[in-house]
Amino acid sequence: MNRTIRGVLSQLLEGVSHRPPRKGRFGACRRCSGSPTLLRLALFLAFIPRLAIAEISPDQVAVIANEDVPDSIALAEHYVRSRGIPTHQLFRLKLPGDETISRQAFEEKLVTPLRQQLAAQKFPNRIRVLVTTFGVPLHVLAPKTGQQEQDVLELAAKQKARADELLRTAMLSAVAIAPKDNAPPSPQNTPSVASIQSAAETIGAAVARTNALAPEARQRAANELIPVVLQFGGLAALGKTLRPQSPNDAAATERLEQLDQQVRAGMELLRALDFSPSLEHRRKAYELTERLLGASGMLARAERDLAAQQYKDADASVDSELTLLWWDRGTYALSDRLPNPLFYQHSLPSTLPPTAIPLMMVSRLDGSNLTVAKQMIDGALHAERDGLVGEAFIDARGLPYDAGNEFAAWDQNLRDLAWMVRRTTDYKTNLDTHSTLLQKGHGAALYVGWYSLRNYQDVFSFTPGAIAIHIASEEAVSLRDPDERGWCKNLLDHGAAVTIGAVAEPYLEAFPKPRQFLGLLLTGRYSLVEAYYLTLPYISWRMVLLGDPLYNPWRGRFEMPLQELDLHDREQNPLTALPSPLGAIPTNDPVRSRTELRTQVDIQQAELDRFLRALEKQTQEQPPAPKLP
């Protein structure tokens, strides 16, 4: 075999890890799993034209207020007047007054009426930004597990057990076909615990031993391994493994091309099933997955469904969940977080298909009371008019740089921010590299520090429009509790106009990196909400941006050379061009796109039974497979 199954399986393994590994609470490693649905559809979410320069404008903003909270209405009206936002883009909804909201109430009282009001006014494709205000809930809880979820869990558990058994027997078959040192398989030379990785290693080792055989024995063993490959990785693995014995074998080449086309068509059908995940569709999805991706795909799907239906880490900030306003529940996994397609490092398509459902950008005007929330608006306007004056305070910890140490890399990012501010602005920049917290921060226009969980230090005074960010867990658990010691509430109480935090443990890598986020803002080319979403790694998660989304304090004030911005980490190549402002993204009408997508999904789902019958018929009538050289 010119291409070993080991190499093929390593590629297949890349396709079943649907979410990136997640760090633990500011350090300890954890592994998470989730739905591939949004990742598959993310390529259709947005298109950024590279020459666009327009930032978000007031007519692209909609404001959400709680009709039952007078201060919410007052704040929303103040913001609409101050920014010149059309008054018909202020939406008054009847919402719970608490800072937390159930998933059911979130969908019934916030998402559904907001969609309806946006669609009724015939401008949903123009609105790019949502602003939540004082009185709108902050934290949406995980859904409750009901009978529907229990049914899915039972199905997933059965499919997982079946996949485990198929992987185990595939390993036994591989060792029997090509035994180690010509010895029969035994418990000593066969892994006792089936998993994708162990099965891949066992089959790969068997292939390696097969390749060392004499030509006739090698061909016989290779042909016997074909069903093992199918059992492990399905038609996808088989298509990547088989090769015609001769490059001139046109018939074999054509059969392999047909197989590849079938796999691609089948994967499209799987995506359609994922988009409308009824229990019957899930059963069919497992059947199709076994054909296309074998036991390894079944196991990955079952483990994903088990995690998703248990709603582990399925809570989020209301604002982050509103990013997916136009996406129906069930089309993406609520458990855990999703990669942000607007993140500047992600590649986006150069065309906009009609099924592209847009993402929203969301920011919050909130605080312990109406006065605090209003100063966020007034301070931003003051700074835009008269300049954001004061000093910069960066509170690092002095950890030596080490690319392999997450803490050290983040500490270096803060020091890099301080040096960038010194070189490119006229702010007096105070960099503290001691392990203790900053002891003095009077007259701060900019503050960035980290570590010190819900332990605000009252050493600051802020100038109007100040941006103050403290990177630590759960700093936005509450903005109204008078006893709350979290940094977000107290930074705002003491005069900051902008901050970023989390409503629950977000894990360190979920924060926008300070140098990247503030570096984009310092160019003056981006509004606050654009800089945030360009540097925010995840959505449908626990992060929240507090501040006027239109705020741009440094528009036209500084020259920011591209080499100073250098958005990438130290070990990566620098950026060759600034990302275009997100306000310039052309978007589809979300109502029309949702209809178009459902139509396409319905067509694909109608094709499913025919496709499965065709696969079954092909299996029964399949001519001899191309030989493996």
C-alpha positions in Angstrom: 0.0 0.0 0.0 1.5 3.3 -1.0 -0.7 5.1 1.5 -1.1 3.3 4.8 -4.3 3.1 6.7 -2.5 4.7 9.7 -2.1 7.9 7.7 -5.7 7.8 6.5 -7.0 7.2 10.0 -5.0 10.1 11.4 -6.8 12.3 9.0 -10.2 10.8 9.9 -9.5 11.5 13.5 -9.1 15.2 12.8 -12.7 15.2 11.5 -14.3 13.8 14.7 -12.9 16.3 17.1 -15.6 19.0 16.8 -14.5 21.4 19.5 -11.1 22.6 20.6 -9.6 21.4 23.9 -10.5 23.7 26.7 -8.3 24.8 29.6 -9.5 24.5 33.1 -10.2 27.2 35.5 -7.3 29.5 34.6 -5.0 26.6 33.9 -6.0 22.9 34.5 -6.6 21.1 31.2 -10.0 19.8 30.2 -11.4 18.2 27.1 -14.8 19.1 25.7 -17.0 17.9 22.9 -19.8 19.4 20.9 -21.9 19.7 17.8 -20.2 20.1 14.4 -23.3 21.7 13.0 -22.3 25.3 13.5 -18.7 24.6 12.5 -20.1 23.1 9.2 -22.4 26.0 8.6 -20.0 28.7 9.9 -18.5 29.1 6.5 -21.8 30.4 5.3 -22.3 32.9 8.1 -20.4 35.9 6.8 -18.4 37.5 4.0 -15.9 40.3 4.8 -14.9 42.3 1.7 -11.3 43.1 2.1 -11.5 46.7 0.9 -14.4 47.8 3.1 -13.7 50.6 5.6 -17.2 51.6 7.0 -17.7 50.9 10.7 -21.0 50.3 12.4 -23.5 53.2 12.1 -26.5 54.1 14.3 -29.1 52.8 11.8 -27.5 49.3 12.2 -28.3 49.2 15.9 -31.4 47.9 17.7 -31.9 48.5 21.4 -33.7 46.1 23.8 -35.4 47.4 26.9 -37.5 45.6 29.6 -41.0 47.1 29.3 -41.7 46.3 33.0 -38.6 48.2 34.3 -39.0 52.0 34.0 -35.2 52.6 34.3 -34.7 50.2 31.5 -36.9 52.3 29.2 -35.4 55.5 30.4 -31.9 54.2 29.7 -32.8 52.9 26.3 -34.5 56.2 25.3 -31.4 58.1 26.5 -29.2 56.0 24.3 -31.4 56.2 21.3 -31.5 60.0 21.6 -27.8 60.3 22.3 -26.6 58.3 19.3 -29.3 59.2 16.8 -30.7 55.7 16.5 -34.1 55.5 14.8 -36.7 55.4 17.5 -38.5 52.5 15.8 -35.4 50.4 16.5 -36.0 50.5 20.2 -37.8 47.3 21.2 -39.8 47.1 24.5 -40.2 43.5 25.6 -41.9 42.1 28.7 -39.1 40.3 30.4 -38.3 38.9 33.9 -36.7 41.5 36.1 -34.0 39.2 37.5 -30.5 39.0 36.3 -31.0 35.3 35.4 -33.5 33.9 33.0 -34.5 30.3 32.2 -33.8 28.9 28.7 -37.6 28.6 28.1 -38.3 32.2 29.1 -35.3 33.4 27.0 -36.7 31.7 23.9 -40.4 32.6 24.5 -40.1 36.1 25.9 -36.9 37.5 24.3 -35.9 35.6 21.2 -39.3 34.9 19.6 -40.9 38.4 20.1 -37.6 40.1 19.1 -37.5 38.2 15.8 -41.1 38.9 15.2 -40.7 42.7 15.7 -37.6 42.9 13.6 -39.2 41.0 10.8 -42.4 43.0 11.0 -40.5 46.3 10.5 -38.9 45.0 7.3 -35.3 45.7 8.2 -33.8 42.6 9.8 -30.9 42.4 7.3 -29.8 46.0 8.2 -29.6 45.5 11.9 -26.1 44.2 12.8 -25.9 45.2 16.5 -28.2 44.5 19.5 -27.9 46.6 22.7 -29.2 45.1 25.9 -29.9 47.5 28.7 -30.4 47.7 32.4 -33.3 45.4 33.4 -32.7 42.9 30.6 -31.5 39.6 32.1 -27.8 39.0 32.1 -27.4 35.2 32.4 -29.5 32.5 30.6 -29.5 29.2 32.4 -29.1 25.7 30.9 -32.3 24.0 29.7 -34.0 21.4 31.9 -33.7 17.8 30.7 -37.1 16.5 29.6 -38.4 13.3 27.9 -37.1 14.3 24.5 -33.6 14.6 25.9 -34.0 11.3 27.7 -35.0 9.6 24.5 -31.9 11.0 22.7 -29.7 9.9 25.6 -31.0 6.4 25.5 -30.4 6.2 21.7 -26.9 7.6 22.0 -26.0 5.2 24.8 -27.1 2.2 22.6 -25.2 3.5 19.6 -22.1 4.1 21.7 -22.2 0.5 23.0 -22.6 -0.7 19.4 -19.7 1.5 18.2 -17.5 0.3 21.0 -18.2 -3.4 20.0 -17.5 -2.7 16.3 -14.2 -1.0 17.1 -13.2 -3.9 19.4 -14.0 -6.5 16.7 -12.3 -4.4 14.0 -9.1 -4.5 16.2 -9.4 -8.3 16.7 -9.9 -8.8 12.9 -6.9 -6.6 12.1 -4.6 -8.5 14.4 -5.9 -11.8 13.1 -5.2 -10.8 9.5 -1.7 -9.6 10.3 -0.7 -11.0 13.6 2.2 -9.5 15.5 5.3 -11.6 14.9 3.0 -14.1 13.1 1.4 -15.0 16.5 -2.4 -15.4 16.8 -4.3 -12.6 18.5 -4.6 -12.8 22.3 -5.5 -10.6 25.2 -1.9 -9.7 25.5 -1.5 -8.2 22.0 -5.0 -6.8 21.5 -6.1 -3.7 23.4 -8.9 -4.5 25.8 -10.6 -1.1 25.7 -12.0 -0.1 22.4 -11.6 3.5 21.3 -11.1 5.4 18.1 -7.4 6.0 18.9 -6.6 2.5 20.0 -8.5 1.0 17.0 -6.6 3.3 14.6 -3.3 2.3 16.2 -4.1 -1.4 16.0 -5.3 -1.3 12.4 -2.4 0.9 11.4 0.1 -1.5 13.0 -1.6 -4.4 11.1 -1.2 -2.5 7.9 2.4 -1.8 8.6 3.0 -5.5 9.1 1.0 -6.3 5.9 3.3 -4.0 3.9 6.3 -6.0 5.0 4.9 -9.3 3.6 5.8 -10.9 0.3 3.8 -9.5 -2.7 1.2 -12.3 -2.9 0.7 -12.5 0.8 0.6 -8.8 1.0 -2.2 -8.5 -1.5 -4.2 -11.3 0.1 -4.0 -9.6 3.5 -4.7 -6.2 2.1 -7.9 -7.4 0.5 -8.9 -9.0 3.9 -8.3 -5.6 5.6 -10.8 -3.8 3.4 -13.8 -4.8 5.4 -11.9 -3.9 8.6 -11.3 -0.4 7.2 -15.0 -0.1 6.3 -16.0 -1.2 9.8 -13.7 1.3 11.4 -14.0 4.3 9.1 -16.8 3.6 6.6 -16.8 4.5 2.9 -14.8 7.7 3.6 -11.9 5.6 4.9 -12.2 3.1 2.1 -12.2 5.8 -0.6 -9.1 7.3 0.9 -7.3 4.0 1.2 -8.0 2.2 -2.1 -5.9 2.8 -5.2 -6.1 1.2 -8.6 -3.5 -1.4 -9.2 -2.5 0.5 -12.4 -2.9 4.2 -13.2 -4.4 3.1 -16.5 -7.2 1.2 -14.9 -10.0 3.5 -15.9 -12.8 1.4 -14.6 -11.3 1.3 -11.1 -10.6 5.0 -11.1 -14.2 5.7 -12.1 -15.5 3.5 -9.3 -13.4 5.4 -6.8 -14.6 8.7 -8.1 -18.2 7.6 -7.7 -17.4 6.5 -4.2 -16.0 9.9 -3.3 -19.1 11.6 -4.8 -21.3 9.3 -2.7 -19.4 10.2 0.5 -19.7 13.9 -0.2 -23.5 13.6 -1.0 -23.9 11.5 2.2 -22.2 14.1 4.3 -24.6 16.8 3.0 -27.5 14.6 4.0 -25.9 14.2 7.5 -25.8 18.0 7.8 -29.5 18.2 6.8 -30.3 15.7 9.5 -28.3 17.6 12.1 -30.3 20.8 11.2 -33.6 19.1 12.1 -32.6 16.6 14.8 -35.9 14.7 15.6 -35.5 11.3 17.2 -36.2 9.6 13.9 -33.7 11.8 12.1 -31.2 10.9 14.7 -31.7 7.2 14.1 -31.2 7.7 10.4 -28.2 9.8 11.1 -26.6 7.0 13.0 -27.4 4.6 10.2 -25.9 6.9 7.6 -22.9 7.7 9.8 -22.1 4.0 10.1 -22.1 3.7 6.3 -20.0 6.8 5.7 -17.7 7.1 8.7 -17.9 3.6 10.3 -17.7 2.8 14.0 -15.4 5.7 14.6 -17.9 8.2 13.3 -20.7 6.5 15.2 -18.8 6.7 18.5 -17.9 10.4 18.0 -21.6 11.2 17.2 -22.8 9.2 20.2 -20.4 10.9 22.6 -21.4 14.3 21.2 -25.1 13.6 21.6 -24.5 12.3 25.2 -22.7 15.5 26.1 -25.1 17.8 24.3 -28.3 16.3 25.8 -27.0 16.4 29.3 -26.6 20.2 28.9 -23.2 20.3 30.5 -22.0 23.9 30.5 -25.1 25.0 28.6 -25.6 28.2 30.4 -24.4 31.4 28.7 -24.6 35.2 28.9 -27.8 36.4 27.3 -25.8 38.7 25.1 -23.6 35.9 23.7 -26.6 33.7 23.0 -28.3 36.6 21.2 -25.4 36.5 18.7 -27.3 33.5 17.3 -30.6 35.3 17.4 -31.7 34.0 14.0 -30.6 30.4 14.6 -33.2 27.9 15.9 -32.5 25.8 18.9 -31.4 22.4 17.7 -29.3 23.7 14.9 -26.4 24.2 17.2 -25.3 22.6 20.5 -26.2 24.4 23.6 -23.6 22.5 25.7 -20.3 24.3 25.9 -19.1 27.0 23.5 -18.8 27.6 19.7 -16.0 29.1 17.8 -16.7 32.6 16.7 -16.9 32.8 12.9 -16.2 36.6 13.1 -12.9 36.0 14.9 -10.1 37.7 12.8 -8.0 34.5 12.4 -10.9 32.5 10.8 -11.0 32.2 7.0 -14.4 33.3 5.6 -15.8 32.6 2.2 -15.6 35.1 -0.7 -19.3 34.6 -1.7 -22.5 34.9 0.3 -24.9 32.0 -0.4 -28.6 32.6 0.0 -28.7 30.2 3.0 -26.3 32.4 5.0 -28.0 33.3 8.3 -26.3 36.3 9.8 -24.7 36.6 13.2 -25.5 39.5 15.5 -23.0 41.6 17.5 -24.3 42.3 21.0 -23.2 44.8 23.7 -24.7 45.8 27.0 -25.5 49.1 28.8 -26.0 48.1 32.4 -24.8 48.6 35.9 -25.9 48.8 39.5 -28.4 51.6 38.7 -29.6 53.9 36.0 -27.0 56.6 36.8 -24.1 54.2 36.4 -25.5 52.9 33.1 -26.1 56.4 31.7 -22.5 57.4 32.5 -21.3 54.6 30.2 -23.1 56.5 27.3 -22.2 60.0 28.4 -18.6 59.1 29.1 -18.2 57.6 25.7 -19.6 60.6 23.9 -17.4 62.9 26.0 -14.3 61.0 25.1 -15.2 61.0 21.4 -15.8 64.7 21.5 -12.9 65.9 23.7 -10.5 63.0 23.6 -10.0 60.1 26.1 -7.5 61.7 28.5 -5.7 60.3 31.4 -3.0 57.6 32.0 -2.7 53.9 31.0 -2.3 51.3 33.8 -1.3 47.8 32.8 -1.0 45.3 35.7 1.0 42.2 34.7 2.6 39.7 37.0 6.1 39.6 35.6 6.0 36.0 34.5 8.9 35.1 32.1 7.7 34.5 28.6 7.1 30.9 27.7 5.0 30.0 24.6 4.1 26.7 26.1 2.8 28.2 29.4 -0.6 29.8 29.0 -0.2 32.1 32.0 3.2 33.3 30.9 1.9 33.9 27.3 -1.0 36.0 28.6 1.2 38.0 31.0 3.5 38.7 28.0 0.5 39.9 26.1 -0.2 42.5 28.8 3.4 43.7 28.7 3.3 43.8 24.9 0.2 46.0 25.2 2.0 48.4 27.5 4.9 48.7 25.1 2.6 49.2 22.2 0.7 52.0 24.0 4.0 53.7 24.9 5.3 53.6 21.3 2.2 54.6 19.5 0.2 57.0 21.8 1.0 60.0 24.0 -0.5 58.3 27.1 1.7 58.0 30.2 1.9 54.3 30.5 2.3 52.6 33.9 3.4 49.0 33.7 3.4 47.0 37.0 5.1 43.6 36.8 4.9 42.6 40.4 2.9 39.6 41.5 0.8 41.7 43.9 -2.2 43.8 42.5 -1.8 47.3 41.4 -1.8 49.7 44.3 -2.7 53.0 42.6 -4.6 53.9 39.4 -5.8 57.5 39.7 -6.9 59.3 36.5 -7.0 56.1 34.4 -8.1 56.3 30.8 -7.1 52.7 30.3 -6.7 49.9 32.7 -5.9 46.2 32.0 -5.0 43.7 34.7 -5.7 40.1 35.6 -6.1 37.5 38.3 -7.8 38.1 41.6 -11.2 36.4 41.5 -14.1 38.7 42.5 -11.8 40.8 44.6 -12.1 44.3 43.3 -9.4 46.7 44.5 -10.6 50.2 45.2 -7.5 52.0 44.0 -8.9 53.6 40.8 -10.4 56.8 39.6 -11.4 56.9 36.0 -11.7 59.7 33.4 -14.9 59.9 31.2 -15.0 57.2 28.7 -12.3 55.0 30.4 -11.8 51.5 29.3 -11.1 49.1 32.2 -10.7 45.3 31.9 -9.8 42.8 34.6 -9.3 39.3 33.3 -10.5 36.9 35.9 -13.3 34.3 36.3 -17.0 35.3 37.0 -16.5 39.0 37.2 -19.9 39.7 35.7 -21.9 37.3 37.8 -24.0 40.2 39.0 -24.1 43.9 38.1 -26.8 44.9 40.6 -26.1 43.0 43.9 -24.8 45.7 46.3 -22.6 43.2 48.0 -21.0 42.0 44.7 -17.2 42.2 44.8 -16.7 41.3 41.1 -14.6 43.6 39.0 -17.2 44.5 36.3 -19.8 46.0 38.6 -17.3 47.9 40.6 -15.3 49.2 37.7 -18.5 50.6 36.3 -19.5 52.0 39.7 -16.2 53.8 39.9 -16.6 55.5 36.5 -15.4 53.2 33.8 -17.4 53.3 30.6 -16.3 50.0 29.1 -15.4 46.6 30.6 -15.5 42.9 29.7 -16.4 40.0 32.0 -18.0 36.6 32.3 -21.3 35.5 34.0 -19.7 32.2 35.0 -16.4 30.4 34.6 -15.3 31.1 31.0 -11.8 29.7 31.0 -8.9 32.0 30.2 -8.7 31.4 26.5 -12.3 32.7 26.1 -11.2 36.3 26.7 -10.2 38.6 23.9 -6.4 39.1 24.2 -5.9 42.6 25.5 -3.2 43.6 22.9 -5.3 42.5 20.0 -8.6 43.9 21.3 -7.2 47.3 22.3 -4.8 47.3 19.4 -7.7 47.3 17.0 -9.5 50.0 18.9 -6.3 52.2 18.9 -6.3 52.2 15.1 -9.5 54.3 15.2 -10.9 52.1 12.4 -13.3 50.0 14.5 -16.1 50.6 16.9 -16.0 49.0 20.3 -18.3 46.1 19.3 -16.4 45.4 16.1 -13.0 45.2 17.9 -14.6 42.9 20.5 -16.1 40.4 18.0 -13.0 40.4 15.9 -11.0 39.3 18.9 -13.6 37.2 20.7 -12.7 33.5 20.3 -16.1 32.0 21.2 -19.8 32.6 21.1 -22.8 31.0 22.7 -20.7 31.2 25.9 -20.4 33.2 29.1 -18.6 36.4 28.0 -20.2 39.8 28.0 -19.2 43.2 26.6 -20.3 46.2 28.7 -20.2 49.5 26.9 -21.6 51.6 24.0 -21.1 49.4 20.9 -20.6 52.5 18.7 -17.9 53.9 21.0 -14.7 54.8 19.0 -12.5 57.0 21.3 -9.4 57.0 19.0 -10.9 57.7 15.6 -8.3 59.6 13.7 -6.1 60.3 16.7 -3.2 57.9 16.4 -1.2 56.3 13.6 -0.9 52.6 14.3 1.7 50.9 12.1 0.7 47.3 11.1 3.9 45.9 12.6 3.0 47.4 15.9 -0.5 45.8 15.9 0.8 42.3 15.0 -2.4 40.5 16.0 -0.9 37.1 15.9 0.9 35.5 18.8 4.7 35.7 19.0 5.3 32.3 17.4 3.1 33.0 14.4 3.5 35.2 11.4 2.3 38.8 11.7 -0.9 40.0 10.0 -0.4 41.3 6.5 -3.5 43.5 6.5 -6.0 44.9 8.9 -9.3 43.0 9.1 -12.2 45.0 7.6 -14.7 46.5 9.9 -17.6 44.1 10.5 -20.1 46.9 9.8 -19.2 46.5 6.2 -20.3 42.9 5.9 -23.2 42.5 3.5 -25.9 40.3 5.0 -28.9 38.4 3.8 -32.4 39.0 5.0 -32.3 36.4 7.9 -36.0 35.6 7.5 -35.5 34.8 3.8 -32.3 32.9 4.5 -33.9 30.8 7.2 -36.7 29.9 4.7 -34.2 29.1 2.0 -32.2 26.9 4.3 -35.2 25.0 5.6 -36.3 24.4 1.9 -32.9 22.9 1.1 -32.9 20.8 4.2 -36.3 19.4 3.4 -35.2 18.5 0.0 -32.1 16.7 1.3 -34.1 14.9 4.0 -36.5 13.7 1.4 -33.5 12.2 -0.5 -32.2 10.3 2.5 -34.2 7.1 2.2 -33.4 6.8 -1.5 -29.8 7.4 -0.8 -29.7 4.7 1.9 -31.4 2.2 -0.4 -28.9 3.0 -3.1 -26.0 2.4 -0.7 -27.5 -1.0 0.3 -28.0 -2.0 -3.3 -24.4 -1.0 -4.1 -23.1 -3.1 -1.3 -24.9 -6.1 -2.5 -23.9 -5.6 -6.2 -20.5 -4.2 -5.6 -17.9 -5.5 -8.2 -14.5 -6.5 -6.9 -12.7 -3.6 -5.3 -9.6 -2.1 -6.9 -6.5 -3.8 -5.7 -4.1 -2.3 -3.4 -0.5 -2.0 -4.8 
